[in-house]
Amino acid sequence: MIKYDKLFKTLKENGISQYRLYKYYGISRSQIQRLKNNQSVTTHTLNMILNILGEGFTLNDIAEFIPDTNEI
């Protein structure tokens, strides 16, 4: 599972609100909701967010991989 809890902490630390993502940067409300619920999002959305944050930020700053507990 990929969790996006770090994203919202990073956004807050950098003064970027969810409203700003939607209103000024064109991230759809549905994509923001999907991120809040740790659902799948496109790499395009992740790329847009990293570009908004700027140089020096990586996927590790906005997402965390947690292995599934059920065996495949």
N, C-alpha and C positions, 0 to 999 in steps of 0.2 A: 504494500500500500504506500502511496505517496501522500504525505500530509503537507498542507500549506500553512500551518499555524505560524511558522517563521515569517511568512510573507507579511502578515498583518502587523507583526511586531516590527519588522524592518521598515514597513511603510510609515508606521507611527513615529519611529525614531527619526525618520527623514522628512517628517512634516507633510506626508502625502496621504490624503483621506480617500476613502472609497468613493466619495462624491466626486473628488477631483479626477480619479481614474475614469469615471464614467463621463463627466461633463467636459473635461478639457483634453483627455488623452484618448477617448474613443473606445475604452474597454467596455463591452456591453454589460448591462446589469446581470444578465444571465450567466456570463462568464465569472463575474465577481461572486455570484451566489454559488456557482459550482466550486470555486476555490474555497469559499467559506465552509462548504460541506465536504471538502476533500474528494470531490468527484473528478473525473477525467476532464482535462482541458487540452486545447491544442498547443503544440509547440510555438505556434505563432503568438498566442496570448502570452506565454511565458517569455518569449523574446521581446514582445512589446513592453512588458513590465520591467525586464532587465534594462532595456534602453531608457525607460523613464527614470529608473534609479541611477543609471549612469555607469561610467567606467569604474571598474574595481569590484562590482557586484557579480556574483555567480549564482548558479542554481542552488548551491549550498546555503545561500543567504535567504532563499525564499521557499525552499522545499526540503523535505526530509524523507528518506526511504526507510520504511519499516517492513521487514519481511513478513509475509503472511504466516500465520501460525498453523493454518491447516495445510496438510501435505498434499501435493499434487499427485 
